[in-house]
Amino acid sequence: MNEAAAPLTGRLVSDTPLDREFEERLTEASTLAFRVAYGVLRQREDAEDVAQEAAVRAYRGFTSLRNRDQFRSWLVRIAWRLALDRRKSERRRGVRELKASTTSPVPPNAEELAAGRQAEQRVWEAVDDLPEKLRIVVVLSAIEGHGMREVAALLGLAEGTVKSRLHEARRRLLERLQCVVTGTNRT
Amino acid sequence: MRCDRYEQDLNAGAAGGAITPDLEAHLEVCAACRGRRAEKQAVLGHIDQVLTSHLDVEPSPALRSRVISRVAQAEGKRRRLAPWAAAAALAAGLGIALLAGGGVGRHPSDISFERGIATGPTVPAGGALKAERATPIPTVPTAGAAVTPHVVRRRSPPTAARPAAAPEPEVLVPPGQEEALRRFVAGLRAEPGTARPLLRATATVDSPVPPPPLIHIPVLASEPLSDPADPLERSKS
């Protein structure tokens, strides 16, 4: 976790040992939850809303969490799921708005990809189109310099599984985005 | 040599997969494929750079207070909910108890309790639910039934349910029993706490009501008519 990240929590209403433990764990993991949500939503406000909601849900279920050492991965998964749900609902709204406006999407080309922001958008679109189990591996790997072991711990998966998923995800991203540089050097 | 057949292997190798010996040998002799591999690695590097830079984002300082307030709000709701939930559970339990005890299988003796006077006869099971509220004091015991002396008891109603200055409740009295009830109530007022029998028992378990006399019905002599269609009759003839 980035040590420079500002903790998201302060003091809760009560001061029981359980609440103190929750607060400590939330302080340690909430920035990661925010970033995971941001990786799905790419909107700061939306990601913060999701981080809040994830914290509330984690608080409600904290007493039933058997292994408190897994709080970090638990919170990450809550945030991930909430962000996906929010994204889906936003997409449904977006589809309706898109149908109403009857605008056609601009086809991708090399110039757009080469142009900074457009290229980034293409990258994120490609990430969004990945299957969920590949997508979360890509996002977690890109956050805070997580290695495969850390990603595996966060997802509760074997390290080999994470490695193969990450490889598959990168291969798909490459095939999707290689139009930036390929097409001219083929022999 | 066509290099297209190495396309998949190049992608897999650039993405971090193993490089096959065949591809490795080809890369040693094909500068174009080495260049393609470098381009693919550059694409992946660009992807990594985009993702890493975008996700190295800090939450706003205002989020701290927002998270605190949201969690504290949830905590407050939970704590406020606890006594409310207990009261709701108690009310639900009382409701169920009232339904179970008073709605379906309530004994007729309890019906009049709500009106201030309860009767305590042992009513046969078959007639319990059919007992009418207008006749809470049966005067004629039923033969063969478990019979006990009919006593009208006055239960003290809940103080919270009825104030002290409230008028006496109405009591349904069978015709002809008004005087007996009046005497009973007067006795209660004269000697509170000692309930005297309202009615005198006319029968007890020890002295059951004698069965009614049997009616002798003489057997009538009759002769059946012969039926010519009956094969038995035909065989007789």
Boltz contact constraints between the chains, C-beta under 6 A:
constraints:
  - contact:
      token1: [A, 8]
      token2: [B, 63]
      max_distance: 6.0
  - contact:
      token1: [A, 8]
      token2: [B, 64]
      max_distance: 6.0
  - contact:
      token1: [A, 8]
      token2: [B, 67]
      max_distance: 6.0
  - contact:
      token1: [A, 9]
      token2: [B, 67]
      max_distance: 6.0
  - contact:
      token1: [A, 9]
      token2: [B, 68]
      max_distance: 6.0
  - contact:
      token1: [A, 10]
      token2: [B, 68]
      max_distance: 6.0
  - contact:
      token1: [A, 12]
      token2: [B, 72]
      max_distance: 6.0
  - contact:
      token1: [A, 13]
      token2: [B, 72]
      max_distance: 6.0
  - contact:
      token1: [A, 13]
      token2: [B, 75]
      max_distance: 6.0
  - contact:
      token1: [A, 34]
      token2: [B, 59]
      max_distance: 6.0
  - contact:
      token1: [A, 35]
      token2: [B, 55]
      max_distance: 6.0
  - contact:
      token1: [A, 38]
      token2: [B, 57]
      max_distance: 6.0
  - contact:
      token1: [A, 39]
      token2: [B, 55]
      max_distance: 6.0
  - contact:
      token1: [A, 48]
      token2: [B, 63]
      max_distance: 6.0
  - contact:
      token1: [A, 52]
      token2: [B, 66]
      max_distance: 6.0
  - contact:
      token1: [A, 52]
      token2: [B, 67]
      max_distance: 6.0
  - contact:
      token1: [A, 52]
      token2: [B, 70]
      max_distance: 6.0
  - contact:
      token1: [A, 55]
      token2: [B, 67]
      max_distance: 6.0
  - contact:
      token1: [A, 55]
      token2: [B, 71]
      max_distance: 6.0
  - contact:
      token1: [A, 56]
      token2: [B, 70]
      max_distance: 6.0
  - contact:
      token1: [A, 56]
      token2: [B, 71]
      max_distance: 6.0
  - contact:
      token1: [A, 56]
      token2: [B, 74]
      max_distance: 6.0
  - contact:
      token1: [A, 59]
      token2: [B, 71]
      max_distance: 6.0
  - contact:
      token1: [A, 59]
      token2: [B, 74]
      max_distance: 6.0
  - contact:
      token1: [A, 120]
      token2: [B, 50]
      max_distance: 6.0
  - contact:
      token1: [A, 123]
      token2: [B, 47]
      max_distance: 6.0
  - contact:
      token1: [A, 123]
      token2: [B, 50]
      max_distance: 6.0
  - contact:
      token1: [A, 142]
      token2: [B, 51]
      max_distance: 6.0
  - contact:
      token1: [A, 142]
      token2: [B, 52]
      max_distance: 6.0
  - contact:
      token1: [A, 142]
      token2: [B, 55]
      max_distance: 6.0
  - contact:
      token1: [A, 143]
      token2: [B, 55]
      max_distance: 6.0
  - contact:
      token1: [A, 167]
      token2: [B, 15]
      max_distance: 6.0
  - contact:
      token1: [A, 167]
      token2: [B, 16]
      max_distance: 6.0
  - contact:
      token1: [A, 167]
      token2: [B, 17]
      max_distance: 6.0
  - contact:
      token1: [A, 170]
      token2: [B, 15]
      max_distance: 6.0
  - contact:
      token1: [A, 170]
      token2: [B, 44]
      max_distance: 6.0
  - contact:
      token1: [A, 171]
      token2: [B, 11]
      max_distance: 6.0
  - contact:
      token1: [A, 171]
      token2: [B, 12]
      max_distance: 6.0
  - contact:
      token1: [A, 171]
      token2: [B, 15]
      max_distance: 6.0
  - contact:
      token1: [A, 173]
      token2: [B, 47]
      max_distance: 6.0
  - contact:
      token1: [A, 174]
      token2: [B, 11]
      max_distance: 6.0
  - contact:
      token1: [A, 174]
      token2: [B, 15]
      max_distance: 6.0
  - contact:
      token1: [A, 174]
      token2: [B, 40]
      max_distance: 6.0
  - contact:
      token1: [A, 174]
      token2: [B, 43]
      max_distance: 6.0
  - contact:
      token1: [A, 174]
      token2: [B, 44]
      max_distance: 6.0
  - contact:
      token1: [A, 175]
      token2: [B, 11]
      max_distance: 6.0
  - contact:
      token1: [A, 177]
      token2: [B, 43]
      max_distance: 6.0
  - contact:
      token1: [A, 178]
      token2: [B, 43]
      max_distance: 6.0
  - contact:
      token1: [A, 180]
      token2: [B, 43]
      max_distance: 6.0
  - contact:
      token1: [A, 181]
      token2: [B, 39]
      max_distance: 6.0
  - contact:
      token1: [A, 181]
      token2: [B, 43]
      max_distance: 6.0
  - contact:
      token1: [A, 185]
      token2: [B, 32]
      max_distance: 6.0
  - contact:
      token1: [A, 185]
      token2: [B, 35]
      max_distance: 6.0
  - contact:
      token1: [A, 185]
      token2: [B, 36]
      max_distance: 6.0
  - contact:
      token1: [A, 187]
      token2: [B, 3]
      max_distance: 6.0
  - contact:
      token1: [A, 187]
      token2: [B, 32]
      max_distance: 6.0
